[in-house]
């Protein structure tokens, strides 16, 4: 019962799921129309997940999860028959305008293009967010399989085989962090356990040390997280990504100037990264250096015009200067480009969540785009101060 895409390269929507009844229906309803087939692997659901899945496709399979996310994803890939695979998570959504770009991307892809990375925004119930780029769209080839039991990816596999990965002008919104705090804490603990097992086998894996640090940050174990990134720096101090994660931990533990230095190190190593430049600007803004922040955000926006949160941060500079009308215009532009920035949940705001704000790729005190937009519109209109 898979939906049929309208022309272009054949594409399978592929998912691994477990107890995703809250999210799965919306994911399938939104994404299935551009896909020719749907493959869903269930790893042990006890809710209505499989019933929802079967309402969209008869290609629903069971796979015992164990402690290896790559194994489950690779099991799902073994059922794919089309040229291309789209592999989101159940709690992820493409904005409609971005989803519509995917068929044209596939049709224009040269033979060496084996994958597309998308810009994923990870949203919290408060409107806070962080971003990352992930390969979610890939060719169906026997050698393209996920690696690592956690923080699994096909990126290195594609590159090692000589394939190309193109940065797609596509955003993806991840709403998994809007789940209740207890669920998020349990997931972070589980991931940390898996990362600890991986590091016991691969103690020199600096990248996974940084991933463990991010889990420790989510759990409030900040000193341990900082120790992890310091160890990673000692192993791989020439890596921009390692410096970037170390800067995250320095910011989380209150070392603002040191965090700025670390973000600047990352940007010096990789001057073409808008992600690193953005966080340099965020720290400059946080330290009250508005002119420096403004200039840095201009650099980040030029490096990657699709990173709409840079425009959001430019709006915060305008707000800090009292330029409320211009700030409101920038905030409205972001909301129009990606409505996911306006998603908030009162229950999430009411939780005693002390650490999610440390993930923000904007100021730690960010109150959600809806709040900043409303406030600046009110101030620009002469409302109460």
FISE-17715 format. One line per field, with one value per residue (C-alpha): x, y, z; residue number from 1; residue in three letters. Coordinates in Angstrom, 1 decimal. Example, Ala and Ser with C-alpha at 12.3 -4.5 7.8 and 13.67 -1.06 7.14 Angstrom:
px = 12.3, 13.7 $
py = -4.5, -1.1 $
pz = 7.8, 7.1 $
nr = 1, 2 $
rest = ALA, SER $
//
This chain:
px = 0.0, 3.0, 2.3, 3.6, 5.9, 5.2, 8.1, 11.8, 14.2, 12.6, 12.8, 12.0, 11.0, 12.8, 12.2, 13.2, 10.6, 9.8, 6.7, 6.4, 2.6, 2.7, 4.8, 4.7, 1.4, 2.3, 5.7, 4.3, 1.4, 3.9, 6.7, 5.0, 3.7, 7.2, 8.1, 7.6, 7.8, 7.8, 9.9, 9.4, 11.3, 9.8, 12.2, 9.7, 6.8, 4.1, 1.8, -0.1, 3.0, 2.7, -1.0, -0.2, 2.7, 0.5, -2.1, 0.6, 2.5, 2.4, 6.3, 6.5, 9.2, 10.2, 13.8, 15.1, 16.9, 19.6, 22.2, 23.1, 21.3, 23.4, 22.3, 18.6, 19.1, 21.0, 18.3, 15.8, 18.1, 18.2, 14.5, 14.9, 14.6, 14.7, 17.7, 17.4, 16.6, 15.2, 15.9, 14.4, 13.3, 9.7, 9.9, 11.4, 9.5, 10.6, 9.0, 6.7, 8.8, 12.0, 10.4, 9.3, 12.9, 14.0, 12.7, 14.5, 17.7, 17.6, 16.8, 19.8, 22.3, 25.4, 26.6, 29.3, 26.8, 26.0, 24.3, 22.8, 23.2, 20.4, 20.4, 18.5, 17.1, 16.6, 13.9, 13.1, 9.6, 10.8, 11.7, 15.4, 17.4, 20.6, 21.5, 23.6, 24.1, 23.2, 23.1, 19.4, 19.2, 21.5, 21.8, 20.8, 24.1, 25.3, 28.4, 26.5, 25.7, 25.6, 28.6, 28.8, 26.2, 25.2, 25.7, 25.4, 26.2, 26.9, 29.0, 32.4, 31.4, 30.4, 33.5, 35.9, 34.4, 35.0, 31.4, 30.3, 28.0, 26.3, 24.9, 21.3, 19.5, 17.0, 16.0, 14.7, 13.0, 13.5, 10.9, 12.2, 13.4, 9.9, 9.2, 8.8, 12.0, 12.0, 11.9, 14.8, 16.9, 16.4, 17.4, 20.5, 21.5, 21.0, 23.1, 25.8, 25.9, 26.3, 29.0, 30.8, 30.8, 32.1, 34.9, 35.9, 36.6, 38.0, 39.5, 41.2, 38.0, 38.0, 34.8, 32.9, 34.4, 32.8, 29.5, 29.7, 30.4, 27.2, 25.2, 26.9, 25.9, 22.3, 22.5, 24.0, 27.3, 29.2, 32.6, 32.8, 31.8, 34.5, 37.0, 35.9, 36.4, 39.8, 40.9, 39.6, 41.6, 44.7, 44.1, 43.0, 43.7, 43.9, 40.2, 37.8, 34.9, 36.7, 37.4, 33.8, 32.5, 35.1, 33.8, 30.3, 31.4, 33.4, 30.3, 28.1, 30.5, 30.7, 34.0, 32.8, 36.1, 37.7, 34.6, 35.0, 38.6, 37.8, 35.0, 37.5, 40.0, 37.4, 36.7, 40.4, 40.9, 37.8, 37.1, 34.5, 32.1, 29.1, 28.3, 31.6, 31.3, 27.8, 28.9, 31.7, 29.1, 26.8, 29.6, 30.4, 26.8, 26.7, 29.7, 28.0, 30.3, 27.5, 29.5, 31.8, 28.9, 27.1, 30.1, 30.6, 27.0, 27.3, 30.2, 28.2, 25.2, 27.5, 29.0, 25.6, 22.5, 20.3, 21.3, 18.3, 19.2, 22.0, 19.3, 17.6, 20.9, 21.2, 17.7, 18.9, 21.7, 19.1, 17.0, 19.9, 20.5, 16.9, 16.3, 13.0, 11.4, 14.4, 14.6, 11.0, 11.5, 14.4, 12.4, 9.4, 11.7, 13.0, 9.4, 8.3, 11.3, 10.9, 7.7, 9.3, 10.9, 7.5, 6.7, 6.5, 4.8, 3.6, 4.3, 7.9, 8.2, 6.8, 9.4, 12.4, 14.8, 18.0, 20.3, 18.5, 19.2, 22.9, 22.4, 21.1, 23.0, 21.9, 22.1, 21.5, 18.7, 16.8, 13.1, 11.7, 11.2, 7.5, 8.4, 11.1, 9.0, 6.0, 8.2, 10.0, 6.7, 5.2, 8.3, 8.4, 4.7, 5.2, 3.8, 4.6, 8.3 $
py = 0.0, 2.3, 5.7, 6.3, 9.3, 11.6, 10.8, 11.1, 8.5, 5.7, 6.4, 4.3, 5.8, 3.7, 3.8, 2.0, 2.5, 1.5, 2.9, 5.8, 6.0, 9.7, 10.7, 8.0, 8.9, 12.5, 11.4, 9.0, 11.3, 14.1, 12.1, 9.2, 11.3, 11.7, 8.0, 4.9, 2.5, 2.3, 0.0, 0.0, -2.1, -2.3, -3.1, -4.1, -1.7, -2.2, 0.6, 1.2, 1.8, -1.3, -0.7, 2.8, 1.5, -1.1, 1.5, 2.9, -0.2, -4.0, -4.0, -3.9, -6.2, -7.1, -6.9, -7.4, -4.2, -5.3, -2.6, -1.8, 0.9, 0.3, -3.3, -2.3, 0.3, -2.1, -4.7, -2.1, -1.3, -5.0, -4.8, -1.7, -2.3, 1.3, 3.4, 5.8, 5.6, 8.4, 7.4, 9.9, 9.1, 8.9, 12.2, 14.1, 16.3, 18.2, 21.6, 21.1, 23.4, 21.5, 18.0, 19.1, 19.7, 16.1, 14.5, 17.2, 16.6, 12.9, 13.5, 15.8, 13.7, 12.6, 9.0, 9.8, 11.4, 8.7, 10.8, 14.1, 15.7, 17.8, 20.5, 19.1, 21.4, 19.6, 21.5, 21.5, 22.2, 25.7, 26.7, 26.2, 24.3, 23.0, 21.9, 19.3, 18.0, 14.3, 12.1, 11.2, 10.5, 7.9, 5.5, 1.9, 0.1, -3.1, -1.3, 1.7, 0.5, 2.2, 1.9, 2.1, 0.8, 4.4, 7.8, 5.6, 7.0, 6.1, 9.3, 7.7, 4.6, 6.7, 8.8, 5.9, 4.2, 7.4, 8.5, 12.1, 13.6, 16.9, 19.4, 19.6, 23.0, 21.1, 21.5, 18.7, 19.3, 16.9, 17.1, 14.2, 16.6, 17.8, 14.5, 14.5, 15.1, 11.6, 10.1, 12.3, 11.5, 7.8, 8.0, 10.0, 7.4, 4.6, 6.4, 7.1, 3.4, 2.4, 5.1, 3.9, 0.4, 1.7, 3.7, 0.6, -1.1, 2.0, 4.3, 6.6, 7.5, 11.2, 11.8, 9.4, 10.9, 14.2, 12.4, 11.0, 14.5, 15.8, 13.0, 14.0, 17.6, 16.6, 14.7, 17.6, 15.9, 18.9, 18.4, 14.8, 16.1, 18.8, 16.2, 14.1, 16.9, 17.8, 14.2, 14.4, 17.6, 15.8, 13.0, 15.1, 18.8, 19.5, 18.6, 21.6, 19.4, 18.4, 22.0, 22.8, 20.2, 21.3, 24.8, 23.6, 22.1, 25.2, 27.3, 24.9, 25.1, 28.9, 29.5, 32.1, 33.6, 30.1, 28.9, 31.8, 31.0, 27.3, 28.2, 30.6, 27.7, 25.6, 28.4, 29.0, 25.3, 25.2, 28.8, 27.5, 26.3, 28.5, 26.4, 27.3, 31.0, 31.1, 29.9, 32.4, 35.1, 33.6, 33.9, 37.4, 38.3, 36.6, 38.7, 41.9, 42.5, 43.4, 44.8, 41.8, 39.5, 41.3, 41.0, 37.4, 36.5, 38.3, 35.9, 32.9, 33.9, 34.3, 30.9, 29.1, 31.1, 28.1, 28.2, 30.3, 30.4, 32.7, 35.2, 34.6, 35.4, 38.6, 39.5, 39.0, 41.5, 44.0, 43.3, 43.9, 47.3, 48.3, 48.0, 46.3, 46.7, 45.3, 42.5, 41.6, 41.5, 39.0, 36.8, 36.8, 35.8, 32.8, 31.7, 31.9, 29.9, 27.2, 27.2, 24.6, 27.4, 28.4, 25.0, 25.2, 23.2, 24.5, 21.2, 21.4, 24.9, 23.8, 21.0, 21.4, 21.0, 22.7, 21.7, 21.7, 25.4, 24.6, 23.0, 26.2, 27.4, 30.9, 32.6, 30.3, 32.6, 32.3, 32.3, 30.8, 32.6, 33.2, 35.2, 37.3, 38.0, 39.1, 41.2, 43.0, 43.7, 45.1, 47.3, 48.5, 49.4, 51.5, 48.9, 48.8, 48.7 $
pz = 0.0, -0.5, -2.1, -5.6, -6.2, -9.1, -11.5, -11.0, -9.4, -7.4, -3.7, -0.6, 2.7, 5.3, 9.1, 12.2, 15.0, 18.5, 20.4, 18.0, 17.8, 18.9, 15.9, 13.2, 11.5, 10.9, 9.6, 7.1, 6.0, 5.3, 3.6, 1.8, -1.1, -2.6, -2.1, -4.3, -1.4, 2.4, 4.5, 8.3, 10.8, 14.2, 17.1, 19.8, 19.9, 22.6, 21.5, 18.2, 16.1, 13.9, 13.3, 12.1, 9.9, 8.3, 7.4, 5.0, 3.8, 4.1, 4.3, 8.0, 9.6, 13.1, 14.2, 17.8, 18.7, 21.1, 21.6, 18.0, 16.1, 13.0, 12.9, 12.9, 10.2, 8.1, 8.5, 7.1, 4.2, 3.2, 2.2, -0.1, -3.8, -5.2, -6.3, -3.5, 0.2, 2.5, 6.1, 8.6, 12.2, 13.1, 15.1, 12.1, 9.6, 6.5, 6.0, 3.0, 0.8, 1.5, 1.0, -2.4, -3.4, -2.9, -6.2, -8.3, -6.3, -7.1, -10.7, -11.1, -9.1, -11.0, -10.7, -8.2, -5.8, -3.3, -0.6, 0.4, 3.8, 5.2, 7.8, 10.8, 13.5, 16.9, 18.8, 22.5, 23.9, 25.0, 21.4, 22.0, 19.3, 18.0, 14.5, 12.7, 9.2, 8.6, 5.6, 5.4, 1.7, 0.1, -2.9, -2.3, -2.6, -0.8, 0.6, 1.9, 5.4, 8.8, 11.2, 15.0, 17.5, 18.4, 16.7, 13.6, 10.1, 6.5, 5.9, 6.3, 4.4, 1.3, 1.4, 1.9, -1.2, -3.3, -3.4, -3.0, -0.4, -1.4, 1.1, 0.1, 0.5, 2.6, 6.3, 8.5, 11.8, 14.7, 17.5, 19.6, 22.3, 22.9, 24.6, 28.4, 30.4, 31.9, 28.5, 27.3, 30.4, 29.9, 26.3, 27.1, 29.7, 27.2, 24.6, 27.2, 28.1, 24.5, 23.9, 27.1, 25.7, 22.3, 24.0, 26.1, 22.8, 21.0, 23.7, 21.1, 19.3, 20.0, 18.1, 20.3, 23.4, 22.2, 21.7, 25.2, 26.5, 24.8, 26.7, 29.9, 29.3, 28.8, 32.1, 34.0, 34.5, 33.2, 34.8, 33.4, 30.0, 30.0, 31.0, 28.0, 25.5, 27.1, 26.5, 22.9, 22.3, 23.6, 21.0, 18.0, 18.6, 14.9, 14.4, 14.1, 15.2, 18.4, 19.3, 18.5, 21.0, 23.6, 23.2, 23.9, 27.2, 28.1, 27.5, 29.5, 32.5, 32.5, 30.9, 28.4, 27.2, 26.9, 25.0, 22.6, 22.0, 21.4, 18.9, 17.2, 17.0, 15.2, 12.8, 12.1, 11.3, 9.1, 7.9, 5.4, 8.2, 8.8, 11.9, 13.6, 12.6, 14.0, 17.4, 17.5, 16.9, 19.6, 22.2, 21.1, 21.5, 24.9, 26.0, 24.8, 21.8, 19.5, 16.6, 16.5, 16.7, 13.9, 11.6, 12.4, 11.7, 8.3, 7.6, 8.7, 6.5, 3.5, 4.1, 4.2, 3.4, 4.3, 8.0, 9.0, 12.6, 11.7, 10.7, 14.0, 15.8, 13.7, 15.0, 18.6, 17.9, 16.6, 19.7, 22.0, 20.2, 20.6, 16.8, 17.4, 14.0, 12.2, 14.7, 14.2, 10.5, 10.8, 13.3, 10.9, 8.0, 10.0, 11.0, 7.4, 6.1, 8.8, 10.9, 13.1, 15.0, 16.3, 17.8, 21.6, 24.3, 27.6, 29.4, 28.3, 29.7, 33.0, 33.5, 35.8, 32.8, 33.9, 31.0, 27.6, 27.3, 27.2, 23.7, 22.2, 19.0, 20.1, 23.4, 26.4, 27.6, 24.3, 25.1, 21.8, 18.5, 19.1, 22.3, 20.7, 17.7, 19.8, 22.1, 19.3, 17.4, 20.6, 21.3, 17.7, 17.9, 21.0, 23.4, 27.1, 28.0 $
nr = 1, 2, 3, 4, 5, 6, 7, 8, 9, 10, 11, 12, 13, 14, 15, 16, 17, 18, 19, 20, 21, 22, 23, 24, 25, 26, 27, 28, 29, 30, 31, 32, 33, 34, 35, 36, 37, 38, 39, 40, 41, 42, 43, 44, 45, 46, 47, 48, 49, 50, 51, 52, 53, 54, 55, 56, 57, 58, 59, 60, 61, 62, 63, 64, 65, 66, 67, 68, 69, 70, 71, 72, 73, 74, 75, 76, 77, 78, 79, 80, 81, 82, 83, 84, 85, 86, 87, 88, 89, 90, 91, 92, 93, 94, 95, 96, 97, 98, 99, 100, 101, 102, 103, 104, 105, 106, 107, 108, 109, 110, 111, 112, 113, 114, 115, 116, 117, 118, 119, 120, 121, 122, 123, 124, 125, 126, 127, 128, 129, 130, 131, 132, 133, 134, 135, 136, 137, 138, 139, 140, 141, 142, 143, 144, 145, 146, 147, 148, 149, 150, 151, 152, 153, 154, 155, 156, 157, 158, 159, 160, 161, 162, 163, 164, 165, 166, 167, 168, 169, 170, 171, 172, 173, 174, 175, 176, 177, 178, 179, 180, 181, 182, 183, 184, 185, 186, 187, 188, 189, 190, 191, 192, 193, 194, 195, 196, 197, 198, 199, 200, 201, 202, 203, 204, 205, 206, 207, 208, 209, 210, 211, 212, 213, 214, 215, 216, 217, 218, 219, 220, 221, 222, 223, 224, 225, 226, 227, 228, 229, 230, 231, 232, 233, 234, 235, 236, 237, 238, 239, 240, 241, 242, 243, 244, 245, 246, 247, 248, 249, 250, 251, 252, 253, 254, 255, 256, 257, 258, 259, 260, 261, 262, 263, 264, 265, 266, 267, 268, 269, 270, 271, 272, 273, 274, 275, 276, 277, 278, 279, 280, 281, 282, 283, 284, 285, 286, 287, 288, 289, 290, 291, 292, 293, 294, 295, 296, 297, 298, 299, 300, 301, 302, 303, 304, 305, 306, 307, 308, 309, 310, 311, 312, 313, 314, 315, 316, 317, 318, 319, 320, 321, 322, 323, 324, 325, 326, 327, 328, 329, 330, 331, 332, 333, 334, 335, 336, 337, 338, 339, 340, 341, 342, 343, 344, 345, 346, 347, 348, 349, 350, 351, 352, 353, 354, 355, 356, 357, 358, 359, 360, 361, 362, 363, 364, 365, 366, 367, 368, 369, 370, 371, 372, 373, 374, 375, 376, 377, 378, 379, 380, 381, 382, 383, 384, 385 $
rest = UNK, UNK, UNK, UNK, UNK, UNK, UNK, UNK, UNK, UNK, UNK, UNK, UNK, UNK, UNK, UNK, UNK, UNK, UNK, UNK, UNK, UNK, UNK, UNK, UNK, UNK, UNK, UNK, UNK, UNK, UNK, UNK, UNK, UNK, UNK, UNK, UNK, UNK, UNK, UNK, UNK, UNK, UNK, UNK, UNK, UNK, UNK, UNK, UNK, UNK, UNK, UNK, UNK, UNK, UNK, UNK, UNK, UNK, UNK, UNK, UNK, UNK, UNK, UNK, UNK, UNK, UNK, UNK, UNK, UNK, UNK, UNK, UNK, UNK, UNK, UNK, UNK, UNK, UNK, UNK, UNK, UNK, UNK, UNK, UNK, UNK, UNK, UNK, UNK, UNK, UNK, UNK, UNK, UNK, UNK, UNK, UNK, UNK, UNK, UNK, UNK, UNK, UNK, UNK, UNK, UNK, UNK, UNK, UNK, UNK, UNK, UNK, UNK, UNK, UNK, UNK, UNK, UNK, UNK, UNK, UNK, UNK, UNK, UNK, UNK, UNK, UNK, UNK, UNK, UNK, UNK, UNK, UNK, UNK, UNK, UNK, UNK, UNK, UNK, UNK, UNK, UNK, UNK, UNK, UNK, UNK, UNK, UNK, UNK, UNK, UNK, UNK, UNK, UNK, UNK, UNK, UNK, UNK, UNK, UNK, UNK, UNK, UNK, UNK, UNK, UNK, UNK, UNK, UNK, UNK, UNK, UNK, UNK, UNK, UNK, UNK, UNK, UNK, UNK, UNK, UNK, UNK, UNK, UNK, UNK, UNK, UNK, UNK, UNK, UNK, UNK, UNK, UNK, UNK, UNK, UNK, UNK, UNK, UNK, UNK, UNK, UNK, UNK, UNK, UNK, UNK, UNK, UNK, UNK, UNK, UNK, UNK, UNK, UNK, UNK, UNK, UNK, UNK, UNK, UNK, UNK, UNK, UNK, UNK, UNK, UNK, UNK, UNK, UNK, UNK, UNK, UNK, UNK, UNK, UNK, UNK, UNK, UNK, UNK, UNK, UNK, UNK, UNK, UNK, UNK, UNK, UNK, UNK, UNK, UNK, UNK, UNK, UNK, UNK, UNK, UNK, UNK, UNK, UNK, UNK, UNK, UNK, UNK, UNK, UNK, UNK, UNK, UNK, UNK, UNK, UNK, UNK, UNK, UNK, UNK, UNK, UNK, UNK, UNK, UNK, UNK, UNK, UNK, UNK, UNK, UNK, UNK, UNK, UNK, UNK, UNK, UNK, UNK, UNK, UNK, UNK, UNK, UNK, UNK, UNK, UNK, UNK, UNK, UNK, UNK, UNK, UNK, UNK, UNK, UNK, UNK, UNK, UNK, UNK, UNK, UNK, UNK, UNK, UNK, UNK, UNK, UNK, UNK, UNK, UNK, UNK, UNK, UNK, UNK, UNK, UNK, UNK, UNK, UNK, UNK, UNK, UNK, UNK, UNK, UNK, UNK, UNK, UNK, UNK, UNK, UNK, UNK, UNK, UNK, UNK, UNK, UNK, UNK, UNK, UNK, UNK, UNK, UNK, UNK, UNK, UNK, UNK, UNK, UNK, UNK, UNK, UNK, UNK, UNK, UNK, UNK, UNK, UNK, UNK, UNK, UNK, UNK, UNK, UNK, UNK, UNK, UNK, UNK, UNK, UNK $
//
